[in-house]
Amino acid sequence: MTISQYALDMADKVEAFVREVVIPHEADPRRDHHGAPTDELVAELKGKAREAGVLTPHIREDGSHLTQRETAVVLIRSGLSPLGPLACNTNAPDEGNMYLMAKVGSPELKARFLDPLVSGQGRSAFLMTEPAGWQGAGSDPSMMKTTCAPDGNHWVVNGRKTFITGYEGARVGIVMAKAEGIEQGGGACMFLIDLPDPAIRIEEIPNTIDNSMPGSHATLTIDNLRIPADQMLGEAGEGFKYAQVRLSPARLSHCMRWLGACIRANEIATDYACRREAFGKVLIEHEGVGFMLADNKILIKQCELMIDWCASVLDTGSLGTVESSMAKVSVSEALMKIADNCVQVMGGLGVTDKTIVEQVFREIRAFRIYDGPTEVHKWSLAKKIKREWKEAAQTAKGPW
Ligand SMILES: Cc1cc2nc3c(=O)[nH]c(=O)nc-3n(C[C@H](O)[C@H](O)[C@H](O)COP(=O)(O)OP(=O)(O)OC[C@H]3O[C@@H](n4cnc5c(N)ncnc54)[C@H](O)[C@@H]3O)c2cc1C
């Protein structure tokens, strides 16, 4: 599938917008006490993106979504600044939530919950993970302890959630819970809800290593949350399947945005290395520095290829579960190395907040954990390798 001229033009427009309009706001002091951009700043930037014709650039005016390969060229450019995805409405968790609602939501649910998000009115949150101390869902979602039970024409949800990005200040939530008595899919259900709701209490919002996401990451108690039955997203018992529908493209979108951020960090580090002198020559002429930048160039290309390969698979209509696992591990680990090299090349300046290099380093560290830690993806790949070996071993002699 080729990339349309529309998508290529849109990517150029997004890059121009991010470089000319968004980057000057990186020093904007409107941050909350966790260091995340305030909703006031985000609303102003979204307004500018709307004027520039780059708001929600991955969804066309008729509501159709760009292909994943096209989404990649656009989202990488929106990621050139940590503020870019917020301004362009391509940020997490909204982008993944919009994708899921478009795939699974009824026309009524889309009109009520999806359309306002696409037009940039407000934010959303995805409520799946549960606190470790409660032995709830983490790397293993089947451990989910939050329950939902039918009550007349409502469902009643009780439980706890943690690391819920953007919960504080969100207007839409997607809640996951398990229903007793439904065998299919472990009884997992998904619901769309209006936020805030008094039945959901914020226990805490910890300070975290990252700070690009408004609302940060909240821990919540859900106490008798009553949800009208027609706000169930899709079918009862299909929740884990829908989570997979969301997670594969969502983790690839993270790869896209954070690749954009690392491309920019690498531009900054390269500029530093080509100007700054030590021991009689500019830093890049010292092999130790030049090799780090050479490695970065190779790793950036590796990430681009991995994203494009995985996007091509998703564009065939496949869930791409294995491919998105492989892409997520490969890209997040490569980006960590790129970001670390950028910090190192820049010496002391690299660890200050005078450039975005330091922030990109912190953000990528968290990315190695969310949407599946590296080890969990590798563990699941290893299980697949063993399955494949077993199948092959039944029909063929060993390779030795
Ligand atoms: C910044 C951030 C934002 C997030 N946003 C959201 C959100 O919006 N909504 C949401 O629902 N969740 C969110 N999460 C939660 C995230 O998806 C979980 O942190 C992740 O799934 C891991 O779960 P856990 O933290 O409970 O780690 P645990 O399950 O406790 O695992 C801890 C570590 O154990 C190792 N491990 C686990 N299983 C295996 C295995 N099988 N083999 C080898 N090693 C293993 C891994 O190294 C892993 O990092 C966010 C997390 C972060 C950090």
The ligand as a Tripos MOL2 file, in Angstrom:
@<TRIPOS>MOLECULE
LIG
   53    58     1     0     0
SMALL
NO_CHARGES

@<TRIPOS>ATOM
      1 C1          4.0060    6.3130   32.4610 C.3       1 LIG1
      2 C2          2.9820    5.2300   32.4720 C.ar      1 LIG1
      3 C3          1.7220    5.4400   31.9420 C.ar      1 LIG1
      4 C4          0.7480    4.4400   31.9870 C.ar      1 LIG1
      5 N1         -0.5350    4.6940   31.5260 N.ar      1 LIG1
      6 C5         -1.5060    3.7580   31.6680 C.ar      1 LIG1
      7 C6         -2.8790    4.0500   31.3230 C.ar      1 LIG1
      8 O1         -3.1900    5.1490   30.8610 O.2       1 LIG1
      9 N2         -3.8020    3.0890   31.5380 N.ar      1 LIG1
     10 C7         -3.5100    1.8620   32.0400 C.ar      1 LIG1
     11 O2         -4.4050    1.0420   32.1920 O.2       1 LIG1
     12 N3         -2.2170    1.5560   32.4100 N.ar      1 LIG1
     13 C8         -1.2310    2.4740   32.2440 C.ar      1 LIG1
     14 N4          0.0730    2.1960   32.6100 N.ar      1 LIG1
     15 C9          0.3650    0.9030   33.2280 C.3       1 LIG1
     16 C10         1.2630   -0.0010   32.4120 C.3       1 LIG1
     17 O3          0.5800   -0.5460   31.3270 O.3       1 LIG1
     18 C11         1.8520   -1.0480   33.3770 C.3       1 LIG1
     19 O4          2.7870   -0.3560   34.2020 O.3       1 LIG1
     20 C12         2.4990   -2.2140   32.6830 C.3       1 LIG1
     21 O5          1.5450   -3.0240   32.0480 O.3       1 LIG1
     22 C13         3.2700   -3.0980   33.7010 C.3       1 LIG1
     23 O6          2.4720   -3.4630   34.7810 O.3       1 LIG1
     24 P1          3.0140   -3.2190   36.2830 P.3       1 LIG1
     25 O7          3.4570   -1.7940   36.3800 O.co2     1 LIG1
     26 O8          1.9680   -3.6750   37.2160 O.co2     1 LIG1
     27 O9          4.3060   -4.1050   36.3740 O.3       1 LIG1
     28 P2          4.4050   -5.5960   36.9570 P.3       1 LIG1
     29 O10         3.3460   -6.4400   36.3430 O.co2     1 LIG1
     30 O11         4.4800   -5.5260   38.4270 O.co2     1 LIG1
     31 O12         5.8150   -6.0590   36.3650 O.3       1 LIG1
     32 C14         7.0380   -5.5010   36.8490 C.3       1 LIG1
     33 C15         8.1880   -5.9660   35.9760 C.3       1 LIG1
     34 O13         8.2560   -7.3760   36.0170 O.3       1 LIG1
     35 C16         8.7880   -7.8780   34.8000 C.3       1 LIG1
     36 N5          7.8800   -8.9230   34.2700 N.ar      1 LIG1
     37 C17         6.5310   -9.0340   34.3990 C.ar      1 LIG1
     38 N6          6.0800  -10.1190   33.7740 N.ar      1 LIG1
     39 C18         7.1600  -10.7410   33.2480 C.ar      1 LIG1
     40 C19         7.3720  -11.9190   32.4830 C.ar      1 LIG1
     41 N7          6.3330  -12.6880   32.0940 N.pl3     1 LIG1
     42 N8          8.6320  -12.2290   32.1130 N.ar      1 LIG1
     43 C20         9.6820  -11.4520   32.4520 C.ar      1 LIG1
     44 N9          9.5580  -10.3190   33.1670 N.ar      1 LIG1
     45 C21         8.3250   -9.9670   33.5750 C.ar      1 LIG1
     46 C22         8.9220   -6.6970   33.8520 C.3       1 LIG1
     47 O14        10.2730   -6.2640   33.8190 O.3       1 LIG1
     48 C23         8.0600   -5.6360   34.4960 C.3       1 LIG1
     49 O15         8.5160   -4.3130   34.1970 O.3       1 LIG1
     50 C24         1.0720    3.1810   32.5540 C.ar      1 LIG1
     51 C25         2.3590    2.9580   33.0700 C.ar      1 LIG1
     52 C26         3.3030    3.9620   33.0520 C.ar      1 LIG1
     53 C27         4.6630    3.6840   33.6240 C.3       1 LIG1
@<TRIPOS>BOND
     1     1     2 1
     2     2     3 ar
     3     2    52 ar
     4     3     4 ar
     5     4     5 ar
     6     4    50 ar
     7     5     6 ar
     8     6     7 ar
     9     6    13 1
    10     7     8 2
    11     7     9 ar
    12     9    10 ar
    13    10    11 2
    14    10    12 ar
    15    12    13 ar
    16    13    14 ar
    17    14    15 1
    18    14    50 ar
    19    15    16 1
    20    16    17 1
    21    16    18 1
    22    18    19 1
    23    18    20 1
    24    20    21 1
    25    20    22 1
    26    22    23 1
    27    23    24 1
    28    24    25 2
    29    24    26 1
    30    24    27 1
    31    27    28 1
    32    28    29 2
    33    28    30 1
    34    28    31 1
    35    31    32 1
    36    32    33 1
    37    33    34 1
    38    33    48 1
    39    34    35 1
    40    35    36 1
    41    35    46 1
    42    36    37 ar
    43    36    45 ar
    44    37    38 ar
    45    38    39 ar
    46    39    40 ar
    47    39    45 ar
    48    40    41 1
    49    40    42 ar
    50    42    43 ar
    51    43    44 ar
    52    44    45 ar
    53    46    47 1
    54    46    48 1
    55    48    49 1
    56    50    51 ar
    57    51    52 ar
    58    52    53 1
@<TRIPOS>SUBSTRUCTURE
     1 LIG1         1 GROUP 0 **** ****
